[in-house]
Amino acid sequence: MFFEPHLRDKNVMRYDPFKALIAPRPVGWVSTMDREGRVNLAPYSFFNAFSSEPPIVGFCSEGAKDSLTFARESGEFVWNMATWDLRNQMSETSAPLERGKSEFTHAGLETTQSRLVRPPRVKASPAQLECKVTDIFELRDAHGAPVPRFLVMGQAIGIHIDDEFIENGLVQITKMKPIARCGYQDYTVLDRVFAIKRPEGAGNSGAGG
């Protein structure tokens, strides 16, 4: 099968398969705070890491949503790891609440104070990244026309990891059981990993490469 995305036959492919193909994707569970101190927490399907030195992550807002607006106002955001145990609460934070109404409260999540930024963290999450916004880009299509999609990039200036999940200096990621976004309404959980030794000269082949 071949098709151009904008010419997809919806009688054959009822739902857009793009997100199902680019999978799994880490969940960008992002907490932000505006100038007035109002807090937002939302999961983002388009999120990933882009650099290790300095550590930079980014999430893409499809439209000018509160996470984008708050991050732009404050210059800060927090990424919270979404896990199997928190899957239902994570989903609840995607509800379209009115601005100023806390998704933390709506989902029954407790906050905890960050060290270096103002937005709070999800207390029950086993890992969080406190981030300072470095760039915000409005995406463009292949013809150079701007589209209402905004990529928010941030440098992690503080990292929290629950000591329970550190053994011999290594993060035991399968014990954390982070969840990842697939297509449609689907997610997956990371509960098994395997190692592949990289060819000599292929870059960092050590732990966490």
C-alpha positions as MATLAB code, in Angstrom:
seq = 'MFFEPHLRDKNVMRYDPFKALIAPRPVGWVSTMDREGRVNLAPYSFFNAFSSEPPIVGFCSEGAKDSLTFARESGEFVWNMATWDLRNQMSETSAPLERGKSEFTHAGLETTQSRLVRPPRVKASPAQLECKVTDIFELRDAHGAPVPRFLVMGQAIGIHIDDEFIENGLVQITKMKPIARCGYQDYTVLDRVFAIKRPEGAGNSGAGG';
ca = [
       0.000    0.000    0.000;
       1.166    3.513   -0.810;
      -0.662    6.783   -0.346;
       0.016   10.465    0.113;
      -1.087   11.454    3.635;
      -3.569   14.119    2.524;
      -5.126   11.699   -0.039;
      -5.635    8.760    2.339;
      -8.669    6.651    1.449;
     -10.600    6.747    4.721;
     -12.750    3.852    3.553;
      -9.605    1.693    3.636;
      -7.658    3.407    6.432;
     -10.314    4.898    8.648;
      -7.809    6.292   11.144;
      -4.513    7.995   10.376;
      -1.769    5.336   10.675;
       1.084    7.840   11.069;
       1.142    7.744   14.872;
       0.853    3.952   14.824;
       3.996    3.705   12.701;
       6.147    6.131   14.725;
       5.893    4.095   17.886;
       6.394    3.694   20.712;
       6.908    7.294   21.789;
       7.757    8.422   25.342;
       4.876   10.200   27.014;
       5.575   13.898   27.548;
       3.741   14.324   30.859;
       4.409   18.027   31.258;
       3.636   20.280   34.215;
       3.774   24.051   33.801;
       2.844   27.209   35.694;
       1.767   30.593   34.370;
       2.676   34.049   35.710;
      -0.297   34.010   38.052;
       0.717   30.713   39.612;
      -1.912   28.584   37.884;
      -0.741   25.041   37.222;
      -1.287   22.778   34.225;
      -0.470   19.098   33.739;
      -0.936   17.384   30.381;
       0.363   14.340   28.464;
       1.926   14.901   25.057;
       2.109   12.241   22.367;
       5.017   13.961   20.628;
       7.890   14.091   23.121;
      11.483   12.948   23.124;
      15.102   13.639   24.096;
      17.282   15.478   21.584;
      20.657   15.910   23.285;
      22.618   14.414   26.171;
      25.157   17.209   26.742;
      23.431   19.399   27.657;
      20.353   17.232   28.324;
      17.572   18.650   26.148;
      14.034   17.362   25.693;
      11.108   18.689   23.728;
       7.355   18.350   23.336;
       5.110   19.451   20.500;
       1.814   21.207   21.168;
      -0.761   20.757   18.420;
      -2.301   24.166   18.839;
      -1.740   26.915   21.424;
      -2.623   24.839   24.470;
      -1.992   25.786   28.089;
       1.280   23.854   28.376;
       2.719   25.863   25.498;
       1.309   29.158   26.792;
       2.466   28.573   30.368;
       5.937   27.393   29.288;
       6.297   30.460   27.081;
       5.234   32.782   29.920;
       7.414   31.239   32.615;
      10.278   29.801   30.582;
      10.022   26.556   32.564;
       8.395   23.135   32.562;
       8.756   19.746   34.240;
       8.666   16.358   32.558;
       7.185   13.640   34.776;
       7.616    9.967   33.909;
       4.257    8.329   33.218;
       4.214    4.724   34.413;
       1.968    1.681   34.349;
       0.808    2.452   37.892;
      -0.085    6.021   36.871;
      -1.641    5.227   33.496;
      -5.224    6.116   34.455;
      -4.259    9.360   36.161;
      -2.117   10.281   33.165;
      -5.081    9.767   30.875;
      -7.329   11.872   33.119;
      -4.958   14.827   32.796;
      -5.751   14.985   29.071;
      -9.295   16.132   29.879;
     -10.125   19.555   28.341;
     -10.460   21.508   31.577;
     -10.973   25.258   31.623;
      -7.852   27.339   32.083;
      -6.880   27.621   35.723;
      -8.507   24.375   36.819;
      -5.843   21.983   38.081;
      -5.382   18.671   36.302;
      -3.545   17.483   39.407;
      -6.739   17.871   41.425;
      -8.916   16.479   38.634;
      -6.802   13.306   38.396;
      -6.298   12.910   42.141;
      -2.544   13.481   41.932;
      -0.422   14.961   44.690;
       2.121   17.620   43.812;
       5.611   18.050   45.182;
       7.806   21.131   44.959;
      10.565   21.385   42.388;
      14.053   22.515   43.380;
      15.093   24.859   40.558;
      11.872   25.759   38.686;
       8.416   26.892   39.749;
       6.128   24.248   38.197;
       5.397   21.394   40.622;
       6.169   17.736   39.994;
       3.945   14.653   40.103;
       4.884   13.252   43.485;
       4.046    9.636   42.612;
       6.179    9.667   39.458;
       9.523    7.859   39.909;
      11.486   10.365   37.795;
      11.185   13.997   36.733;
      13.209   16.524   34.753;
      13.135   20.183   35.772;
      13.583   22.145   32.544;
      14.327   25.669   31.370;
      12.875   26.537   27.963;
      15.612   27.011   25.361;
      13.575   27.410   22.150;
      10.023   27.430   20.864;
       9.550   26.742   17.161;
       6.426   27.033   15.044;
       6.593   24.123   12.616;
       6.327   24.528    8.847;
       5.126   22.204    6.128;
       7.064   21.094    3.033;
       6.046   24.305    1.236;
       7.402   26.524    4.012;
       3.973   27.513    5.301;
       3.618   27.745    9.101;
       1.311   25.232   10.736;
      -0.263   25.587   14.212;
       2.166   23.125   15.813;
       4.730   24.352   18.318;
       7.867   22.514   19.430;
       8.947   23.495   22.935;
      12.559   22.638   23.746;
      13.981   22.673   27.247;
      17.256   21.932   28.998;
      17.021   19.677   32.034;
      18.715   21.594   34.832;
      17.584   19.217   37.565;
      16.908   15.478   37.565;
      14.927   13.552   40.182;
      15.111    9.740   40.384;
      13.529    7.627   43.105;
      16.420    5.825   44.853;
      14.327    2.648   44.870;
      15.025    2.254   41.160;
      18.816    2.712   41.222;
      21.053   -0.355   41.537;
      24.837   -0.301   41.157;
      24.643    3.176   39.706;
      22.191    2.172   36.964;
      18.519    3.071   36.574;
      16.362   -0.054   36.611;
      13.969    1.162   33.947;
      11.925   -2.047   33.735;
      11.066   -1.732   37.427;
       9.748    1.769   36.823;
       7.525    0.431   34.014;
       7.222    3.629   31.975;
       4.431    3.663   29.439;
       4.750    4.845   25.847;
       2.286    6.106   23.273;
       1.419    4.111   20.185;
      -1.291    4.838   17.631;
      -5.037    5.182   18.005;
      -5.941    4.618   21.691;
      -3.006    2.305   22.301;
      -0.103    2.425   24.727;
       2.626   -0.014   25.664;
       4.639   -0.592   28.837;
       8.402   -1.033   29.073;
       8.924   -4.144   31.164;
      11.674   -5.921   29.190;
      14.914   -4.742   27.608;
      17.748   -6.321   25.635;
      21.291   -5.158   24.865;
      23.116   -4.944   21.544;
      26.824   -4.198   21.489;
      27.586   -1.397   19.061;
      30.322   -1.722   16.433;
      33.695   -0.341   17.431;
      33.875    3.362   16.708;
      30.098    3.765   16.554;
      30.013    6.129   19.500;
      29.368    5.654   23.167;
      28.793    1.947   23.712;
      28.631    2.157   27.478;
      25.636    2.124   29.772;
      23.013    4.680   28.883;
      24.645    5.419   25.511;
];
